[in-house]
Amino acid sequence: MTKKVFAIDTQSGIQRDGTVFDMNFYTDGLWVRFQRGRPRKIGGYRSITQTATGISRGMYVNSADGVNQVFSGYSSGLEVIDIDNLGIGGGINQFTFNGFILTLNTLVGGSSYTNGTYTGVSLTGGSGAGAKATIVVSGATVTTVTLTSAGNGYVVGNTLSATAASIGGTGSGFSIKVATINNGFTASDLNLWQFDSLFDSQGSGNQLLLAHPGRNLTQIDQTVATPVLAGDIAGTTLQPLRDTNGPTPSGDTISVSGGVCVLHPYVFVYGDNGLIKNSTAGDPYNWNGADANETNVASTKIVKGLPVRGGSNAPSGLFWALDSLIRVSYTPTTVTVGGSPQTFYWRYDIITSQSSILSSQCVIEYDGIYYWVGVDRFLLYSGVVKELKNNFNQNYFFDNLNYTQSQKVWAQKVPRFGEIWWFFPSGTSTECNDCIIYNIREDCWYDAGGAVGATRSAGYFSQVFHYPIAAGTTLSEQVLIFSASVITNSTTTIKVPVNNQIAVGQVVIASNIPTGTQVIVIKPSATAGYYDVTISAAATTSATVVATFNTKAGQVILWQHEIGTDEVIDTTSNAIESSFQTSDLGWVAGGPSQASLVGDNVAVNLERIEPDFIQSGTMTFQVTGRPYAQSQDVTSDPYYFEPDTGKIDMREQRREIRLIFTSNVQGGNYQLGKVLMSADIGDVRPV
């Protein structure tokens, strides 16, 4: 065999499943994607803000008149940041939660709770509007409430004991609802957010933001219902959505364990026992109109709903239960029941009862086809449910997934490159630290290789705002600036202004503090505008404690992806490493441009590489390989090349040989072309 020049022609995709020697695809990669069958670096990302509160558990972007509202729901609240089409914006505004959230308490004295109302309650002060009820809580707190109308009153501001509440007085035959105003949720309340919006034709006349904060972050089948929240999308106030319009308004809070979605002009909610429930057309406050409906269509919980093209049956939607997929269609049909005409507006079709879904956030629509992850395979719906073939990294995903955190798996798409991304927690990680990618255009799979850019907890794909948005998972440390004199083995309490945004109970890290000293934020001070900070010293001598911090504890970065080539935070730019590794190019594997064995039992003597890249910045090239399929790889030192490098000469020999290309400099970028390699017959000996 004489010396030959070959073009590297490994097939697109990174194959993680199977053995390295058995692959015709790329065998490894880091932050690399494929376009036109060739590897190229995935784009960079830039911080929009570093002060988002808490790890995001759901994101939504609303664009109007050049302003993009980025909503981020976290464990104890919801916030919004307005940015322009370049990703530059102002500060973060926190939402305030107002309104009635019903608390289901058992009232003694013959009263009972049925369908959202307490009956058999004795009243004072008459029998209509203006009647009063007295609530006694644990024998200590007495609250009198005036009914706004007969049979519809609220007790506000008290959390009633399940057994200690009683009502006394005269009058009967009225209903009273016992509730509390909740102006903020605790960390256990909000774990997974779902959003949608609807034109509020029956309310403010503006666009209405609908948000459902579920309690199902760790268990997809969590059965605890939480209220659907609603408010002007341009505002910062939300309150529970209630049934207050229509012919027979109940006043009930719309609460479910699943979520909320809009099939215009209807609002749908869903949850336990196959529950699917919808409002009247165009009126999210009317759940008792003729075209409103409530039904249970499956035996398991409904966890996700999305609109789907319905044609003549529009609006239509798909709803995922834990074990089935249901299609809901608007099909008004009038039939005669008991001699009277009756109209049925909705049709419920079970597409399949042999399906599964891994998490409620793992479904995404791409050009009318719906993709999601089941508990042991990948699935799609294009009129029928099919398995999405994955011979590249299906085992890589399911074998490495932390199943105890599987409800955190979420989907993103990058339409510019035809990609669907599934972020997942790998190994023992409790947050997403990797992602696998299906490229629809290339019909291949690859992954992020555990790159830092894959450590994202939630996000939203590019639409009007043409950059994907994603939230980081790294919590910042404490904001705190103070100094105080500390006496040996004593405790000193100082006051820190609230505007330092310190967090109660947060343990801080500081400099110039004697060994054994603890600096802990204890509680808000009785003095308005200050927190108490206790400094406990165990040093052998007196010392002055000086602590300085730069960020609020528990904050994360919101990222704008697919912009530039680097990780950019303020004015700091950090290189993002990207690399790819070819399939085996040895003679025994068929040679660099062949996919079948040719039987030449000799090593490859690699003498030259001729780079062909669209390239910026310095790149490196390494040779790796092994004498036998199950031997250890031997990897060469890196060879460096620039965008104008014509050739790289070397003397490298492997029986089973692969090539590694890496970019890891600021501003570094590349797209692979057709790289030529000059090779000759090597040794017959394998080693």
C-alpha positions in Angstrom: 0.0 0.0 0.0 1.4 3.4 -1.0 1.0 6.7 0.8 -2.5 8.1 0.3 -4.4 11.3 1.1 -7.9 10.8 2.6 -10.7 13.1 3.5 -12.2 12.6 7.0 -15.8 11.7 6.5 -17.2 10.6 9.8 -21.0 10.7 9.8 -23.0 13.4 11.8 -24.0 12.8 15.4 -22.3 11.6 18.6 -22.9 8.0 19.3 -22.6 7.2 23.1 -24.2 3.8 23.0 -22.2 0.8 21.9 -18.4 0.4 21.5 -16.1 3.1 20.1 -14.7 0.7 17.4 -18.1 -0.2 16.2 -19.1 3.4 15.4 -19.2 5.3 12.1 -20.3 8.5 13.9 -18.4 10.9 16.1 -17.4 9.2 19.3 -17.2 12.2 21.7 -18.0 15.8 21.8 -18.3 18.9 24.0 -20.6 21.8 23.3 -20.7 20.9 19.6 -23.6 20.6 17.1 -24.0 19.4 13.5 -25.0 21.3 10.4 -24.8 20.0 6.8 -23.3 16.8 8.3 -20.3 18.7 9.8 -19.5 19.6 13.4 -19.6 23.3 14.5 -19.3 25.0 17.9 -22.6 25.7 19.7 -23.1 29.4 20.3 -22.1 31.4 23.3 -24.3 32.8 26.1 -24.5 36.2 27.8 -26.0 37.1 31.2 -29.2 39.2 31.1 -29.2 39.6 34.9 -27.2 38.1 37.8 -29.9 38.8 40.3 -32.8 36.5 39.5 -34.2 35.1 42.7 -33.8 31.4 43.3 -33.6 28.6 40.9 -36.2 29.0 38.1 -38.8 26.3 37.9 -40.6 27.6 34.8 -40.1 30.4 32.3 -42.3 32.3 29.8 -41.5 35.1 27.4 -44.1 37.6 26.2 -43.1 40.0 23.4 -44.9 43.3 22.5 -43.7 46.5 20.8 -40.0 45.7 21.1 -40.2 44.8 24.8 -39.8 41.2 25.9 -41.2 40.2 29.3 -39.2 37.3 30.8 -41.2 35.6 33.6 -39.4 33.3 36.0 -41.2 31.3 38.7 -39.1 30.1 41.6 -39.8 28.3 44.9 -41.4 31.2 46.7 -42.5 33.7 44.1 -42.7 35.0 40.5 -40.7 37.8 39.0 -40.5 39.5 35.6 -37.7 41.4 33.8 -38.3 43.6 30.7 -35.6 43.4 28.0 -35.3 44.8 24.5 -34.6 42.7 21.4 -30.8 42.8 22.2 -31.4 41.3 25.7 -30.7 44.6 27.5 -33.2 45.6 30.1 -34.0 47.1 33.5 -34.4 45.7 36.9 -36.5 42.8 38.2 -40.0 43.3 39.5 -41.5 40.8 42.0 -45.1 39.8 41.7 -47.5 40.3 44.6 -50.1 37.7 45.3 -53.5 38.9 46.5 -57.0 37.7 46.8 -58.8 34.8 48.4 -57.2 31.3 48.6 -59.8 29.0 50.2 -58.6 27.0 53.1 -60.7 23.8 53.6 -61.5 23.6 57.3 -64.1 21.5 59.1 -66.6 23.7 60.9 -68.3 22.1 63.9 -71.9 22.7 64.9 -73.6 20.8 62.1 -72.0 22.5 59.2 -70.5 20.7 56.3 -68.3 21.3 53.2 -69.7 20.4 49.7 -68.4 21.6 46.4 -66.6 24.7 47.7 -69.3 25.9 50.2 -70.0 25.3 53.8 -73.7 24.7 54.5 -75.8 24.6 57.7 -74.0 27.7 59.2 -75.9 29.8 61.7 -75.9 33.5 61.0 -76.8 36.7 62.8 -78.2 40.0 61.5 -80.8 38.9 59.1 -81.2 36.5 56.2 -79.7 38.3 53.2 -76.9 40.6 52.3 -75.6 42.1 55.5 -76.0 38.9 57.6 -73.1 38.3 59.8 -71.2 35.2 61.0 -68.8 35.0 63.9 -65.8 32.7 63.7 -64.0 31.6 66.9 -60.5 30.2 66.4 -59.2 28.1 69.3 -61.3 30.1 71.7 -59.0 33.1 71.3 -59.7 35.0 68.1 -63.2 36.2 67.2 -63.8 37.5 63.6 -67.1 38.8 62.4 -67.7 38.9 58.6 -70.5 40.6 56.8 -71.9 38.6 53.9 -71.7 40.3 50.6 -74.8 38.5 49.4 -77.1 35.8 50.6 -75.2 32.5 50.7 -71.8 34.0 49.7 -69.5 35.3 52.4 -65.8 35.1 53.2 -63.8 35.1 56.4 -60.5 36.8 55.7 -57.2 36.8 57.5 -57.6 33.8 59.7 -56.1 30.3 59.4 -58.7 28.1 61.2 -57.9 25.1 63.2 -59.4 21.9 61.6 -61.4 21.2 64.8 -61.5 24.4 66.8 -63.6 26.6 64.5 -67.3 27.2 65.4 -70.1 29.5 64.3 -72.8 30.8 66.6 -75.9 33.0 66.3 -79.3 32.9 64.8 -80.6 32.4 61.3 -79.9 29.5 59.0 -80.0 28.2 55.5 -77.0 30.2 54.2 -73.6 29.3 52.9 -70.3 30.8 54.1 -66.8 30.3 52.7 -63.9 30.3 55.0 -60.7 31.6 53.5 -57.4 33.4 54.1 -55.6 36.1 52.1 -52.2 34.8 51.0 -49.9 37.6 50.0 -46.9 35.3 49.5 -46.1 31.6 49.3 -43.7 29.5 51.2 -40.9 27.5 49.6 -43.0 24.3 49.8 -45.9 25.9 47.9 -44.3 26.7 44.5 -42.2 24.0 42.9 -43.1 23.9 39.2 -44.6 26.7 37.2 -46.6 26.6 34.0 -47.7 29.7 32.1 -50.0 30.8 29.3 -51.9 34.0 28.4 -55.3 35.0 27.1 -56.9 38.3 26.0 -59.1 39.3 28.9 -62.3 40.3 27.1 -64.3 40.0 30.3 -62.0 41.8 32.6 -59.4 44.5 32.1 -59.5 44.2 28.3 -55.7 43.6 28.4 -53.7 40.4 28.0 -54.2 38.1 31.0 -51.2 36.1 32.4 -52.2 32.7 33.7 -49.8 30.9 36.0 -50.0 27.6 37.9 -47.4 26.9 40.6 -47.6 23.2 41.2 -46.3 21.2 44.0 -45.0 18.4 41.8 -41.3 19.1 41.4 -40.0 15.7 42.7 -43.1 13.6 42.0 -44.9 13.9 38.7 -48.0 12.3 40.3 -48.2 14.7 43.2 -51.9 15.1 44.1 -51.9 18.4 46.0 -54.0 21.0 44.3 -52.8 24.7 44.0 -54.7 27.7 42.7 -54.3 29.0 39.1 -53.1 32.6 39.4 -54.2 35.4 37.0 -53.4 39.0 36.4 -52.7 41.7 33.9 -49.6 40.5 31.9 -48.3 44.1 32.1 -48.7 44.3 35.8 -47.0 42.7 38.9 -50.0 41.5 40.8 -51.6 38.1 40.6 -54.6 36.6 42.4 -56.3 33.2 42.3 -58.5 32.7 39.3 -62.1 32.4 40.5 -65.5 31.4 39.1 -67.3 34.8 39.5 -69.1 35.2 36.1 -71.9 33.4 34.4 -75.4 32.4 35.3 -74.5 30.5 38.5 -71.1 31.7 39.7 -69.8 29.7 42.6 -67.0 32.0 43.6 -64.7 29.0 43.9 -61.0 29.3 43.3 -59.9 27.3 40.3 -57.3 24.9 41.9 -55.8 21.8 40.3 -52.7 19.6 40.8 -51.7 19.5 37.1 -51.6 22.9 35.3 -53.2 25.4 33.0 -53.1 26.0 29.2 -55.1 28.1 26.7 -56.9 26.7 23.7 -58.0 30.0 22.4 -60.5 31.3 23.5 -60.8 28.8 26.3 -58.8 28.3 29.5 -58.2 24.7 30.4 -57.0 23.3 33.7 -56.2 19.7 34.5 -55.0 17.4 37.2 -55.8 14.3 39.3 -57.9 11.3 38.1 -57.8 12.4 34.5 -59.5 15.8 35.2 -59.8 18.2 32.3 -61.9 21.3 32.9 -62.5 24.4 30.7 -64.0 27.9 31.1 -66.6 29.5 28.8 -65.2 31.0 25.5 -63.4 34.2 26.1 -64.3 34.4 29.8 -61.8 32.8 32.2 -64.1 33.8 35.1 -67.0 31.7 34.0 -66.8 28.0 34.5 -70.5 27.3 34.4 -71.5 28.5 30.9 -73.1 26.2 28.3 -69.7 25.5 26.6 -67.8 25.1 29.9 -67.2 21.5 30.9 -65.6 19.3 33.5 -64.8 15.6 33.0 -62.4 12.8 34.0 -61.1 11.1 30.9 -58.3 8.9 32.3 -57.6 7.0 35.5 -54.3 8.8 36.1 -53.3 12.4 36.5 -53.2 14.8 33.6 -49.7 16.5 33.7 -49.5 18.5 30.5 -51.7 20.3 28.0 -50.9 22.0 24.8 -52.9 23.4 21.8 -52.8 21.5 18.6 -54.0 22.3 15.1 -57.7 21.3 14.9 -58.9 22.3 11.4 -62.7 22.3 11.5 -62.6 21.1 15.1 -60.6 24.0 16.4 -59.8 24.7 19.1 -58.2 21.4 19.9 -55.6 20.3 22.4 -53.4 17.4 23.5 -53.4 16.3 27.1 -50.8 13.9 28.5 -51.8 11.6 31.3 -49.2 9.4 33.1 -50.2 6.5 30.9 -52.1 7.9 27.9 -52.5 10.7 25.4 -55.9 12.4 25.0 -57.1 14.8 22.2 -59.8 17.3 23.1 -61.7 18.9 20.2 -64.4 21.5 19.9 -67.2 19.7 18.1 -70.7 21.2 19.1 -73.3 18.5 18.6 -77.0 18.8 19.5 -78.9 15.7 20.5 -82.3 15.1 22.0 -82.2 13.9 25.6 -85.5 13.2 27.3 -87.4 15.0 24.6 -85.3 18.2 24.9 -82.4 19.3 22.7 -79.0 19.3 24.4 -75.7 20.5 23.0 -72.4 18.8 23.7 -69.4 21.0 22.8 -66.4 18.8 23.4 -65.1 15.5 22.2 -62.4 13.5 24.1 -60.5 10.9 22.1 -57.9 8.7 23.7 -55.1 8.5 21.1 -53.2 5.8 23.1 -53.5 4.2 26.5 -50.0 2.6 26.2 -47.9 5.7 26.6 -45.8 7.3 29.3 -44.2 10.6 30.2 -41.1 11.3 32.2 -41.8 14.8 33.4 -44.5 17.4 32.9 -41.9 19.8 31.3 -40.4 17.5 28.8 -43.0 18.0 26.0 -42.3 20.4 23.2 -43.9 21.1 19.8 -41.8 21.6 16.7 -43.6 22.5 13.5 -46.8 20.7 14.5 -45.2 17.5 15.8 -45.0 16.9 19.5 -41.9 15.3 21.1 -41.4 14.1 24.6 -39.5 11.6 26.8 -41.3 8.6 28.2 -40.1 6.6 31.2 -37.9 4.4 29.0 -37.9 5.8 25.4 -38.5 8.8 23.3 -41.9 9.5 21.7 -43.6 11.8 19.2 -47.1 12.6 18.0 -47.8 13.5 14.4 -51.4 12.3 14.2 -50.4 9.0 15.8 -48.0 8.2 18.6 -44.7 6.8 17.5 -41.4 5.9 19.1 -38.6 8.4 18.2 -35.7 6.2 17.1 -32.5 6.8 19.1 -29.6 4.5 18.5 -27.1 7.2 19.5 -27.6 8.0 23.2 -30.8 6.4 24.5 -28.8 4.2 27.0 -26.5 7.2 27.8 -29.6 9.2 28.9 -31.6 6.6 30.8 -28.6 4.9 32.4 -27.2 8.2 33.7 -30.5 10.0 34.6 -31.0 10.6 38.3 -34.5 9.2 38.4 -35.2 10.7 41.8 -35.0 14.1 40.1 -36.6 13.1 36.8 -39.4 15.7 37.2 -36.8 18.4 36.6 -36.2 17.2 33.0 -37.3 19.9 30.6 -37.3 20.6 26.9 -36.0 23.5 24.8 -35.7 24.0 21.0 -33.4 25.9 18.8 -35.3 26.2 15.5 -32.4 27.9 13.7 -30.4 24.7 13.8 -33.4 22.3 13.8 -32.7 21.1 17.4 -34.7 19.9 20.4 -32.8 19.9 23.7 -33.7 17.8 26.7 -31.9 19.0 29.9 -31.5 16.4 32.6 -29.8 15.7 36.0 -27.1 13.2 35.5 -25.5 10.9 38.0 -26.2 12.1 41.6 -26.8 15.7 40.5 -30.0 17.2 41.9 -30.1 19.8 39.1 -29.8 19.6 35.4 -26.1 19.3 34.4 -26.3 17.8 30.9 -28.6 17.6 27.9 -29.2 15.4 24.9 -30.1 16.9 21.5 -32.2 15.6 18.6 -31.5 17.3 15.3 -34.5 17.1 13.1 -32.9 18.3 10.0 -29.8 16.1 10.3 -31.8 13.2 11.8 -29.1 12.5 14.3 -28.5 12.8 18.1 -25.8 14.3 20.1 -25.3 15.8 23.6 -23.6 18.7 25.4 -21.0 16.4 26.9 -21.7 17.8 30.4 -20.7 21.3 29.3 -21.3 24.2 31.7 -23.8 25.7 29.3 -26.1 22.7 30.0 -26.4 23.5 33.7 -29.8 25.1 33.2 -33.0 24.6 35.3 -35.6 26.2 33.0 -35.9 28.2 29.8 -37.9 29.4 26.8 -37.3 29.0 23.1 -36.7 31.8 20.6 -39.8 33.3 19.0 -40.2 37.1 18.6 -37.2 37.5 20.9 -34.8 35.5 18.7 -32.5 34.2 21.4 -33.3 31.2 23.7 -33.5 32.2 27.4 -32.4 29.9 30.2 -31.8 30.1 33.9 -28.6 28.9 35.6 -28.5 26.5 38.6 -25.6 28.1 40.6 -26.8 30.0 43.7 -24.9 33.1 44.7 -23.5 33.8 48.1 -24.4 36.4 50.7 -24.6 40.2 50.3 -23.3 41.8 53.5 -21.1 44.8 54.3 -20.3 45.5 57.9 -17.5 45.8 60.5 -17.7 45.2 64.3 -15.5 44.7 67.2 -15.6 41.2 68.7 -14.4 40.2 72.1 -12.9 36.8 72.8 -15.4 34.0 73.3 -18.4 36.4 73.2 -21.4 37.2 71.1 -21.9 40.6 69.5 -25.1 41.7 67.8 -24.9 44.4 65.2 -27.5 45.9 62.8 -27.3 45.7 59.0 -29.6 47.7 56.8 -32.3 45.7 55.0 -31.2 47.3 51.7 -28.2 44.9 51.8 -30.7 42.2 50.8 -29.4 39.7 53.2 -31.3 36.5 53.7 -32.6 35.3 57.1 -30.7 32.2 58.3 -28.0 32.6 55.6 -24.5 31.5 56.7 -22.0 33.8 55.1 -18.3 33.5 54.0 -16.0 36.4 54.9 -12.4 37.5 55.1 -10.4 38.8 58.1 -12.5 36.8 60.5 -10.7 34.9 63.3 -10.7 31.1 63.2 -13.9 29.8 64.8 -16.0 32.9 64.2 -19.5 32.5 62.9 -21.4 35.2 61.1 -25.1 34.3 60.8 -28.1 36.4 59.9 -30.7 35.6 62.6 -34.0 37.5 62.0 -35.4 40.8 61.1 -34.8 43.3 63.9 -37.5 44.9 65.9 -36.0 48.1 64.6 -37.6 48.9 61.3 -35.3 48.7 58.3 -32.6 46.5 59.9 -31.7 42.9 60.4 -30.0 41.4 63.4 -26.6 39.9 62.7 -25.0 37.9 65.4 -21.2 37.4 65.4 -19.9 34.7 67.7 -16.1 34.6 68.2 -14.1 31.7 69.5 -10.7 33.3 68.8 -8.0 33.6 71.5 -7.8 37.4 71.2 -10.1 40.2 70.5 -10.5 41.0 66.8 -12.3 43.3 64.4 -14.6 41.4 62.0 -14.8 42.9 58.5 -17.0 41.1 56.0 -17.7 42.2 52.4 -20.0 40.5 49.8 -21.2 41.3 46.4 -24.4 39.5 45.6 -27.6 38.5 47.3 -27.7 35.0 48.6 -29.8 32.6 46.6 -29.6 34.5 43.3 -29.0 33.0 39.9 -28.1 34.2 36.4 -30.6 34.4 33.6 -28.8 33.6 30.3 -29.3 34.7 26.7 -28.1 31.8 24.6 -26.9 31.5 20.9 -25.2 34.8 21.0 -21.5 35.3 20.2 -18.9 32.6 21.1 -18.1 33.1 24.7 -19.6 33.2 28.2 -20.1 36.9 28.9 -20.9 38.2 32.4 -21.0 42.0 32.5 -17.7 43.0 30.9 -16.0 39.7 31.6 -15.7 37.2 28.7 -14.7 33.6 29.3 -13.8 31.1 26.6 -16.2 28.2 26.1 -14.5 24.9 25.3 -15.8 22.9 22.4 -14.4 19.7 20.9 -15.3 16.7 18.8 -13.7 13.3 18.2 -13.9 11.3 15.0 -14.9 7.7 14.5 -12.1 5.1 14.1 -10.1 5.9 10.9 -7.7 2.9 11.0 -7.0 0.6 8.0 -8.5 -2.3 10.1 -11.8 -0.3 10.3 -11.9 0.4 6.6 -9.8 3.5 6.4 -10.7 7.2 6.8 -13.3 7.3 4.1 -14.7 3.8 4.2 -17.4 2.3 6.3 -16.6 -1.4 5.9 -13.6 -3.5 6.8 -10.9 -4.0 4.2 -8.7 -6.4 6.2 -5.4 -4.5 6.1 -3.9 -5.5 9.4 -1.5 -2.7 9.8 -1.3 0.5 11.7 -2.0 4.0 10.3 1.2 6.1 10.0 -0.2 9.6 10.1 2.2 12.1 8.6 0.1 15.3 7.9 -3.2 17.0 8.5 -4.5 19.7 6.2 -7.1 21.7 8.2 -10.2 22.9 6.5 -12.3 25.1 8.9 -14.3 28.2 9.0 -12.3 29.2 12.1 -11.6 32.1 14.5 -8.9 31.7 17.2 -6.4 29.0 17.8 -7.4 25.4 17.7 -5.7 22.2 18.8 -5.5 18.8 17.2 -4.6 15.5 18.9 -4.2 11.9 17.8 -5.6 9.2 20.0 -6.1 5.5 19.5 -5.3 2.0 20.7 -3.8 -1.3 19.4 -6.9 -3.3 20.2 -10.6 -2.4 20.7 -10.4 -3.0 24.5 -7.0 -1.5 25.1 -6.3 1.9 26.7 -6.1 4.9 24.4 -2.8 6.7 23.9 -3.3 10.4 23.2 -0.7 12.7 21.7 0.3 16.1 22.8 -1.7 18.9 21.2 -0.7 20.3 17.8 -1.8 24.0 17.5 -3.1 25.6 14.3 -4.4 29.0 13.3 -7.1 30.0 10.7 -4.3 30.4 8.1 -2.4 27.1 8.9 -2.0 25.1 5.7 -0.7 21.9 7.1 0.4 20.1 10.3 3.3 17.7 9.9 3.7 14.9 12.5 4.7 11.3 13.0 1.8 9.5 14.8 1.0 5.9 14.5 -2.1 3.9 15.8 -3.7 0.7 14.7 -7.1 2.0 15.7 -6.9 5.8 15.3 -9.2 8.7 16.1 -8.7 12.5 15.8 -9.6 15.1 18.4 -10.2 18.8 17.5 -10.6 21.4 20.2 -11.3 25.2 20.5 -10.8 26.8 23.9 -9.9 30.4 23.5 -11.8 33.7 23.8 -13.6 34.4 20.6 -12.9 30.9 19.4 -15.3 29.4 16.8 -15.3 26.8 14.0 -17.2 25.0 11.4 -15.6 21.8 10.0 -15.1 21.4 6.3 -13.3 18.5 4.6 -10.0 17.8 6.4 -7.4 15.9 4.5 -5.0 13.5 6.2 -1.8 12.0 4.6 -1.3 8.5 5.8 1.0 5.6 5.0 1.3 2.0 6.0 2.5 1.6 9.6 3.9 -1.2 11.5 2.3 -4.7 11.3 2.9 -5.0 15.0 -0.2 -3.7 16.9 1.9 -1.9 19.6 
